[in-house]
Amino acid sequence: MDADVVVVGAGLAGLQCARRLQRNGLTVQIFESSDGVGGRVRTDRIDGFLCDRGFQLLNPAYPAVRSFIDVPSLDLQAFGAGVMVRKGQRLTTLRASLNQLGTEVSALSSGMLRPKEIRGLLRWLGPTLLRPSSASRATRDSTLADSLDAARVTGALRRDVIDTFLAGVLADSTGASSANYARLLMRSFVGAIPGLPRNGMAALPEQMAASLESQVHLNTAVRDLRETDNSVEVDTGKGRIRARFAVTAVGAEDLEELTGEKTPSTRGLTTWWFQAPEPPLEDPLLVLDASAPRGGPDGPVWHTAVVSNAAPSYAPVGSALIQATTLLDRPDGLADEREVRQHLERIYATSTRQWQVLINHQLPHALPASAPPLIDRSVQRISERMFVCGDHRDTGSIQGALVSGDRAAQGVAGILAPAPRRSNNEPIVKR
Ligand SMILES: Cc1cc2nc3c(=O)[nH]c(=O)nc-3n(C[C@H](O)[C@H](O)[C@H](O)COP(=O)(O)OP(=O)(O)OC[C@H]3O[C@@H](n4cnc5c(N)ncnc54)[C@H](O)[C@@H]3O)c2cc1C
């Protein structure tokens, strides 16, 4: 046997799975088709700028992040708490102390929003904030749009802030995503302020890979997994190896080809990264546009931010880095650079003539679709010797990927039952 377990894919799920297996005394070989670890969490370094492959934030409140990641060594640069909302000529800042609901409410009532609307938001979100997350999962689920209607979340708060913000976060402007998932996401924002590691989001998987006992085999796409009576034969394209178990930790789009499991549907987005000689504003906040006549953005950009305001390490001194996120679910297809620039000029009320595109990341499978009912903790053992994991088996998030990888490893280790080197309840990092 060449290894106890083969792990296919070195995204966050595969890395966490491999780490947990090794901590349980098992030998692991990890194969990754691309040229680096991290999957959807990678960073391009371009002319001194850090451009994550799709704008995303690390939320230190995620329980799995707290348990498995050495957060202090990532040196997180926090985004500001709150958002800015462009509506026609007006740019409103909604500051929020996300640690205290009361403060958040008073912040949200800053002129643009009415008490009736805030009461609706509390009806929708309050119970999720007050009870354990497992209870929120058990609550009957519906689409986000239906649940907001039912809670009577209406008016400008609904149209201009909640719908626009969540569309960008869920890569879904239709409101068809799971309400329970949206509430869990909002709950995680209340728990802490997300941020960006000093060395880019890639620092997260790099930290995880550094603690592995064996090297990840990069540029090695597994072509086939075949189960026999007492092993799994793995065709790595460079040869065949045998292991007692295999865990497939690929993204939703690659799952079916390798395992025969049905492809989970996904949602896509693009991130445009611009460099500018100076920031168009000073705030370290996400900026939404709600200038369309019926609310929501009057152009292709669902959210944008001067990333270097929050994370100075993302841009060389004397320049600014701006991200603009568009969704792929719009009927008229991909937005082009001209359209994105024109929209950004309206949002920031400034010319973008001196801005330069550093890169445009197009991510058709950015997130699993998360339709209701929310089924996290999906079955991971698909046959006698094969498991699957990944965010599509939990929630479409860093938290979901980490939990899923850890859960698959515990499943395998439970069967192979070697003496654990340390308890599974013991944190993997010192806190
Ligand atoms: C733009 C964007 C924004 C996001 N924003 C956030 C956010 O703000 N907060 C948050 O919590 N989450 C966010 N997410 C989601 C989060 O990044 C993902 O949920 C998580 O990274 C998924 O990890 P994974 O390990 O499940 O899958 P992946 O990262 O997709 O890893 C799968 C790996 O398998 C490899 N692979 C595929 N086929 C093979 C093969 N045949 N052989 C070997 N290897 C193979 C792939 O190359 C890849 O490395 C965002 C994602 C994107 C794209």
The ligand as an SDF file (V2000), in Angstrom:
LIG
                    3D

 53 58  0  0  0  0  0  0  0  0999 V2000
  -14.7660   35.0360   -5.2210 C   0  0  0  0  0  0  0  0  0  0  0  0
  -15.0560   34.2400   -4.0180 C   0  0  0  0  0  0  0  0  0  0  0  0
  -15.4290   34.8880   -2.8640 C   0  0  0  0  0  0  0  0  0  0  0  0
  -15.6540   34.1600   -1.7040 C   0  0  0  0  0  0  0  0  0  0  0  0
  -15.9340   34.8420   -0.5700 N   0  0  0  0  0  0  0  0  0  0  0  0
  -15.9300   34.1820    0.6000 C   0  0  0  0  0  0  0  0  0  0  0  0
  -15.9490   34.8900    1.8180 C   0  0  0  0  0  0  0  0  0  0  0  0
  -15.9140   36.1260    1.8420 O   0  0  0  0  0  0  0  0  0  0  0  0
  -16.0160   34.1670    2.9620 N   0  0  0  0  0  0  0  0  0  0  0  0
  -16.0330   32.8070    2.9570 C   0  0  0  0  0  0  0  0  0  0  0  0
  -16.0770   32.1900    4.0230 O   0  0  0  0  0  0  0  0  0  0  0  0
  -15.9620   32.0950    1.8130 N   0  0  0  0  0  0  0  0  0  0  0  0
  -15.8920   32.7600    0.6390 C   0  0  0  0  0  0  0  0  0  0  0  0
  -15.7830   32.0680   -0.5300 N   0  0  0  0  0  0  0  0  0  0  0  0
  -15.9000   30.5900   -0.5090 C   0  0  0  0  0  0  0  0  0  0  0  0
  -14.6270   29.8480   -0.1100 C   0  0  0  0  0  0  0  0  0  0  0  0
  -13.4900   30.3840   -0.7300 O   0  0  0  0  0  0  0  0  0  0  0  0
  -14.8100   28.3820   -0.5390 C   0  0  0  0  0  0  0  0  0  0  0  0
  -16.0040   27.9100    0.0630 O   0  0  0  0  0  0  0  0  0  0  0  0
  -13.6740   27.4540   -0.1420 C   0  0  0  0  0  0  0  0  0  0  0  0
  -12.4290   27.9900   -0.4800 O   0  0  0  0  0  0  0  0  0  0  0  0
  -13.8770   26.1110   -0.8400 C   0  0  0  0  0  0  0  0  0  0  0  0
  -12.8180   25.2320   -0.5150 O   0  0  0  0  0  0  0  0  0  0  0  0
  -12.8420   23.7170   -1.0040 P   0  0  0  0  0  0  0  0  0  0  0  0
  -11.6240   23.0860   -0.4740 O   0  0  0  0  0  0  0  0  0  0  0  0
  -14.1510   23.1120   -0.6500 O   0  0  0  0  0  0  0  0  0  0  0  0
  -12.8170   23.7410   -2.5910 O   0  0  0  0  0  0  0  0  0  0  0  0
  -11.7350   24.3340   -3.6200 P   0  0  0  0  0  0  0  0  0  0  0  0
  -11.1090   25.5360   -3.0530 O   0  0  0  0  0  0  0  0  0  0  0  0
  -12.4610   24.4860   -4.9110 O   0  0  0  0  0  0  0  0  0  0  0  0
  -10.6280   23.2060   -3.7260 O   0  0  0  0  0  0  0  0  0  0  0  0
  -10.7100   22.1160   -4.6170 C   0  0  0  0  0  0  0  0  0  0  0  0
   -9.3080   21.7780   -5.1000 C   0  0  0  0  0  0  0  0  0  0  0  0
   -9.3580   20.5510   -5.8600 O   0  0  0  0  0  0  0  0  0  0  0  0
   -8.4580   20.6760   -6.9530 C   0  0  0  0  0  0  0  0  0  0  0  0
   -8.8330   19.6620   -7.9670 N   0  0  0  0  0  0  0  0  0  0  0  0
   -9.9080   19.6510   -8.7840 C   0  0  0  0  0  0  0  0  0  0  0  0
   -9.8950   18.5340   -9.5590 N   0  0  0  0  0  0  0  0  0  0  0  0
   -8.7810   17.8410   -9.2140 C   0  0  0  0  0  0  0  0  0  0  0  0
   -8.2010   16.6020   -9.6570 C   0  0  0  0  0  0  0  0  0  0  0  0
   -8.7830   15.8610  -10.6040 N   0  0  0  0  0  0  0  0  0  0  0  0
   -7.0350   16.1870   -9.1150 N   0  0  0  0  0  0  0  0  0  0  0  0
   -6.4130   16.9390   -8.1370 C   0  0  0  0  0  0  0  0  0  0  0  0
   -6.9140   18.1060   -7.6970 N   0  0  0  0  0  0  0  0  0  0  0  0
   -8.0880   18.5590   -8.2220 C   0  0  0  0  0  0  0  0  0  0  0  0
   -8.6580   22.1190   -7.4010 C   0  0  0  0  0  0  0  0  0  0  0  0
   -7.5750   22.5720   -8.1930 O   0  0  0  0  0  0  0  0  0  0  0  0
   -8.7340   22.8340   -6.0440 C   0  0  0  0  0  0  0  0  0  0  0  0
   -7.4540   23.2190   -5.5970 O   0  0  0  0  0  0  0  0  0  0  0  0
  -15.5640   32.7470   -1.7170 C   0  0  0  0  0  0  0  0  0  0  0  0
  -15.1940   32.0860   -2.8840 C   0  0  0  0  0  0  0  0  0  0  0  0
  -14.9260   32.8170   -4.0160 C   0  0  0  0  0  0  0  0  0  0  0  0
  -14.4610   32.0920   -5.2490 C   0  0  0  0  0  0  0  0  0  0  0  0
  1  2  1  0
  2  3  1  0
  2 52  2  0
  3  4  2  0
  4  5  1  0
  4 50  1  0
  5  6  2  0
  6  7  1  0
  6 13  1  0
  7  8  2  0
  7  9  1  0
  9 10  1  0
 10 11  2  0
 10 12  1  0
 12 13  2  0
 13 14  1  0
 14 15  1  0
 14 50  1  0
 15 16  1  0
 16 17  1  0
 16 18  1  0
 18 19  1  0
 18 20  1  0
 20 21  1  0
 20 22  1  0
 22 23  1  0
 23 24  1  0
 24 25  2  0
 24 26  1  0
 24 27  1  0
 27 28  1  0
 28 29  2  0
 28 30  1  0
 28 31  1  0
 31 32  1  0
 32 33  1  0
 33 34  1  0
 33 48  1  0
 34 35  1  0
 35 36  1  0
 35 46  1  0
 36 37  1  0
 36 45  1  0
 37 38  2  0
 38 39  1  0
 39 40  1  0
 39 45  2  0
 40 41  1  0
 40 42  2  0
 42 43  1  0
 43 44  2  0
 44 45  1  0
 46 47  1  0
 46 48  1  0
 48 49  1  0
 50 51  2  0
 51 52  1  0
 52 53  1  0
M  END
$$$$
